[in-house]
Structure formats: structure tokens, C-alpha cells
Amino acid sequence: MDVKEIEVGTLKVYTFENRRDLGLTAGKQAANRLVELQKSPEKIVRMIFASAPSQSETLAQLSEEQGIDWSRVEAFHMDEYVGLPTSHPQSFGRFLQEHLFDKVKIAKANYINGIAENPAEECARYEALLKEAPIDIVCLGIGENAHIAFNEPHIADFNDPYFVKLVDLDLTSRQQQVNDGCFAVLQEVPTHAITLTVPALFAGNSLFCMVPGPTKASAVNMTLNHEISSDVPATILRTHPNTGLYIDKESAAQLN
């Protein structure tokens, strides 16, 4: 497998020929970290997952990896649309159920309630769950506008006092959902979401960031070459002490 490796700040960047190789390697490396943590007999590994087509190959590989004791894994997802129940086909919680949780019979999955009557109370509830113990592994992506989770350029705060908050979605992010085939038209895409903040993601000990495909080329270029700024939220990944960015030739197309 042909892989190019570089470092930008503390960020390790791996470039693959295609998204299949990207997902296979990222999935294996995340699995290796998980198995390593489970060498401690009483350890419950706490993981946060993104929900997007960019994550599909990695999640598929994770679901097939041997040696993982999924009965000692507690999972969270990093965002959810306001107004969609977990049972909705386009719910992010539903995505993770179908692509991973139901396949491996995970011990515990904590879902954001997108139809909570009081979103502020739901944010506080989920934040309390996240803070019950350290987060070990985060599997994430980068949006077309360089968001991480739903920390959009107009609202991202690298020093956010909250771990979970209600946000309005950038037009680019909503259009991305149409581009990814998740919704038929822009009008169907919800306008608000509950998201984990940048400090919540950075609370993770190990971050695995998977970003394949041509629609992410601009975001990858900005992530690696723009000054570190909340205007390009993903640039902050260059400061995390243990993060890998997994890209393919298509998403790396604008890099020198």
C-alpha cells in the first residue's frame, strides 16, 4: 500500500491512493489503539464518532477487526440535527447504529436527543455524560467548509466554555448534506444542530480524522496551510498532541 507521511505542526498526515486504503488503515490503527487500551482489564474505552459518508470505510473496518471487546466500549456521537429523532433515516445516531453499533453489539451508546423539548437542557445532560470519565478515542472528519463536528467557521470557539451547544448550520454545511446524498434538496436539511464543541473533541486522547474525496480538497488544503484560526476550524488539529489525518489523492489534490 502506497502511503505518503508528513507532519504539519503536531498533526500526522497520511495520504493514500484511494479512500478504501484510507479507511482500511485508519480503521486498523484505531482498532490497535482500542485493543491496547483494553489490555487494562477493567478499562471501559470511551469513544466519540462522527456520522458521515466519509467515515463509512473506517467504520466498516472497525466492525471487522478481531480482538476488540465491544462489551467494554462506551460510545458517543458528536452532533445531531435538531428536530430529528434517532429513528429518522438521516439521524446521525441512526447512521452509527447501522454502520457500527448494531454490527458489533456495543456495550453502551449515548445518543443526543434531537427532539428534546429543551435543547439547552439536552446539551447540559450530554455534557455531563461526556465529563463522567476521560474520552479515549475520537473518530472525526472535516466538513467542506473545514468545520469539525458542527463547529462552523462563524461559531467555532477554540476556548468554548461548553462541551455541547446548540448551533445554527452554515449554508455550505447544509448543502454538503445534499452533495453527500443524505437529503434530496437543501430545504429538507435541518437548520440547527446540537454539537460537541472543539474543547470536547480535544478532550480525546487520540484523534483519528478521515477526510476522503474531491469535495474535501479545499478544506484539506486550508486545514494544513491556513493560519490556525477559528475561521478555519480544522486548523486547530495541528496543535493536538496525538492526531492522525487520513486523506486520499482526491482530497489532497490542492496540496503542493
C-alpha distance (Angstrom), angle and dihedral (degrees) to the residues before:
residue distance angle dihedral
M1 . . .
D2 3.80 . .
V3 3.81 110.8 .
K4 3.79 129.1 170.2
E5 3.81 115.5 -155.2
I6 3.81 128.2 -163.6
E7 3.79 136.7 154.4
V8 3.81 125.3 -131.0
G9 3.77 108.6 -172.6
T10 3.79 103.6 -42.7
L11 3.82 91.6 -30.5
K12 3.80 116.3 111.0
V13 3.81 110.6 -147.1
Y14 3.81 121.9 -159.9
T15 3.82 119.3 -170.6
F16 3.81 118.7 -161.9
E17 3.78 134.0 -171.3
N18 3.79 92.7 -117.0
R19 3.79 143.4 -1.9
R20 3.80 93.0 -100.5
D21 3.81 91.8 61.8
L22 3.81 89.3 42.5
G23 3.80 93.1 54.2
L24 3.79 93.9 43.1
T25 3.81 93.6 52.9
A26 3.80 96.1 41.1
G27 3.78 90.7 48.4
K28 3.80 92.3 49.8
Q29 3.79 93.3 47.1
A30 3.80 92.6 48.4
A31 3.80 88.9 47.8
N32 3.81 91.1 50.5
R33 3.79 90.1 53.3
L34 3.79 90.9 48.1
V35 3.81 93.0 50.1
E36 3.79 90.7 46.8
L37 3.81 90.8 54.7
Q38 3.79 91.1 48.3
K39 3.80 91.3 59.7
S40 3.79 83.0 87.3
P41 3.84 99.2 82.1
E42 3.80 97.9 -141.2
K43 3.80 96.6 40.1
I44 3.80 118.8 127.2
V45 3.81 106.3 -163.5
R46 3.80 112.4 -140.2
M47 3.80 115.2 -153.4
I48 3.81 136.7 -178.7
F49 3.80 119.5 -152.8
A50 3.79 134.5 -163.4
S51 3.81 118.7 -139.4
A52 3.80 113.8 -139.5
P53 3.81 141.0 106.8
S54 3.82 87.6 -101.5
Q55 3.79 87.9 68.7
S56 3.80 98.0 48.7
E57 3.81 99.3 95.5
T58 3.80 92.5 46.4
L59 3.79 93.3 48.3
A60 3.80 90.3 47.9
Q61 3.79 90.8 52.9
L62 3.80 92.1 47.0
S63 3.78 90.4 52.4
E64 3.81 90.5 55.6
E65 3.79 99.0 44.5
Q66 3.78 116.3 115.1
G67 3.78 123.6 -137.4
I68 3.81 98.5 40.0
D69 3.79 115.7 124.7
W70 3.79 99.6 -149.0
S71 3.80 89.6 -177.3
R72 3.80 85.3 74.5
V73 3.80 97.7 50.3
E74 3.80 125.6 97.6
A75 3.80 115.0 -166.1
F76 3.79 137.8 -158.0
H77 3.78 131.5 -179.2
M78 3.75 121.6 -136.8
D79 3.80 103.6 -134.0
E80 3.77 144.6 4.6
Y81 3.79 135.5 -167.8
V82 3.76 116.9 -107.6
G83 3.78 108.5 -118.8
L84 3.81 98.7 26.9
P85 3.82 121.6 103.8
T86 3.80 118.5 -142.4
S87 3.81 87.8 -107.0
H88 3.83 92.0 62.1
P89 3.84 113.4 108.1
Q90 3.82 91.4 -124.4
S91 3.80 96.7 44.2
F92 3.78 112.2 122.6
G93 3.78 89.9 -137.4
R94 3.80 89.8 54.0
F95 3.83 89.8 50.2
L96 3.79 91.2 56.8
Q97 3.79 92.4 45.3
E98 3.79 90.9 55.6
H99 3.80 98.0 40.0
L100 3.80 100.0 41.2
F101 3.79 124.3 -16.7
D102 3.80 98.4 63.3
K103 3.81 91.7 42.3
V104 3.78 95.5 56.3
K105 3.81 99.6 28.5
I106 3.76 93.1 -125.4
A107 3.79 115.8 -149.3
K108 3.79 97.4 -124.1
A109 3.80 133.6 -0.5
N110 3.80 118.2 -170.9
Y111 3.79 112.1 -154.0
I112 3.79 130.0 -159.6
N113 3.79 107.9 -126.2
G114 3.80 105.3 -128.5
I115 3.79 92.5 -173.8
A116 3.80 97.7 49.6
E117 3.80 111.2 142.5
N118 3.79 90.8 -132.6
P119 3.84 112.3 37.1
A120 3.81 92.1 -171.4
E121 3.79 90.9 57.4
E122 3.81 90.0 46.4
C123 3.81 90.0 52.8
A124 3.80 90.2 51.8
R125 3.81 92.1 47.2
Y126 3.79 93.5 51.4
E127 3.80 92.8 43.7
A128 3.80 89.8 55.1
L129 3.81 90.2 52.9
L130 3.80 91.7 50.5
K131 3.79 91.7 50.7
E132 3.81 95.8 50.2
A133 3.82 90.2 91.9
P134 3.82 138.6 -9.6
I135 3.81 120.0 -67.8
D136 3.78 110.4 -122.7
I137 3.82 106.7 -174.2
V138 3.80 134.5 17.9
C139 3.81 122.1 -167.5
L140 3.79 109.1 -165.4
G141 3.79 145.6 153.1
I142 3.79 137.8 -150.5
G143 3.80 123.7 -113.1
E144 3.78 126.1 -130.7
N145 3.81 88.7 -100.4
A146 3.84 90.1 47.1
H147 3.79 95.3 -102.8
I148 3.79 120.5 152.1
A149 3.79 113.4 -147.7
F150 3.80 99.7 -21.7
N151 3.80 94.4 -45.4
E152 3.79 94.2 133.7
P153 3.82 122.3 -163.2
H154 3.81 91.4 -106.2
I155 3.81 94.4 53.1
A156 3.81 108.6 23.4
D157 3.80 113.8 125.3
F158 3.79 118.6 -174.5
N159 3.81 88.9 -161.6
D160 3.78 97.3 40.8
P161 3.82 111.1 163.9
Y162 3.80 90.0 -144.1
F163 3.80 132.3 67.4
V164 3.81 93.0 -155.6
K165 3.80 129.9 27.5
L166 3.80 145.7 162.9
V167 3.82 114.0 -105.2
D168 3.77 140.3 179.1
L169 3.78 113.9 -125.7
D170 3.78 125.6 -116.8
L171 3.80 115.1 -118.9
T172 3.81 89.4 -119.9
S173 3.79 91.0 56.4
R174 3.78 92.3 49.0
Q175 3.81 91.6 48.5
Q176 3.81 89.2 49.4
Q177 3.80 88.6 62.2
V178 3.81 88.1 57.8
N179 3.82 91.6 44.8
D180 3.82 89.4 52.2
G181 3.79 90.6 52.3
C182 3.81 93.7 -115.3
F183 3.81 92.6 121.9
A184 3.80 130.5 23.0
V185 3.80 97.2 -136.3
L186 3.80 137.7 10.3
Q187 3.80 92.8 -110.7
E188 3.81 90.1 65.3
V189 3.81 93.9 56.9
P190 3.82 113.3 96.7
T191 3.80 116.4 -115.2
H192 3.82 97.9 -142.7
A193 3.78 137.9 43.8
I194 3.77 142.5 177.4
T195 3.80 109.4 -120.3
L196 3.77 141.5 -179.8
T197 3.79 109.6 -115.3
V198 3.79 128.6 -126.3
P199 3.84 93.0 -96.8
A200 3.81 89.1 52.3
L201 3.80 91.4 53.8
F202 3.80 91.3 44.2
A203 3.79 90.0 53.2
G204 3.80 85.0 74.6
N205 3.79 114.9 101.3
S206 3.82 94.9 -145.7
L207 3.81 124.9 26.9
F208 3.80 124.4 -163.8
C209 3.82 112.2 -169.8
M210 3.81 117.5 -169.0
V211 3.82 117.4 -167.8
P212 3.83 116.1 165.8
G213 3.79 131.7 161.6
P214 3.81 141.9 51.5
T215 3.81 95.7 -86.2
K216 3.83 88.9 65.7
A217 3.82 96.9 52.9
S218 3.80 94.9 99.3
A219 3.80 92.9 45.6
V220 3.81 92.0 50.1
N221 3.78 91.3 49.2
M222 3.81 91.4 50.2
T223 3.80 92.1 45.2
L224 3.80 92.1 56.5
N225 3.80 101.7 33.6
H226 3.81 109.5 28.5
E227 3.79 119.3 90.0
I228 3.79 112.0 -93.2
S229 3.78 102.1 -89.7
S230 3.79 140.4 139.0
D231 3.82 85.6 -118.6
V232 3.82 83.7 75.9
P233 3.80 101.1 29.8
A234 3.82 97.1 -170.4
T235 3.83 91.1 62.6
I236 3.81 87.6 80.8
L237 3.81 88.1 71.5
R238 3.81 86.9 76.3
T239 3.82 88.3 71.5
H240 3.80 101.4 49.3
P241 3.82 111.4 105.7
N242 3.80 96.9 -137.3
T243 3.80 113.3 30.0
G244 3.79 132.0 128.8
L245 3.80 122.5 -161.6
Y246 3.81 112.9 -155.3
I247 3.81 115.0 -162.3
D248 3.81 136.1 161.9
K249 3.78 132.0 -140.2
E250 3.79 91.2 -90.0
S251 3.80 96.1 53.0
A252 3.82 89.5 42.1
A253 3.80 93.0 52.4
Q254 3.83 95.8 109.2
L255 3.80 95.5 48.4
N256 3.79 120.2 103.0
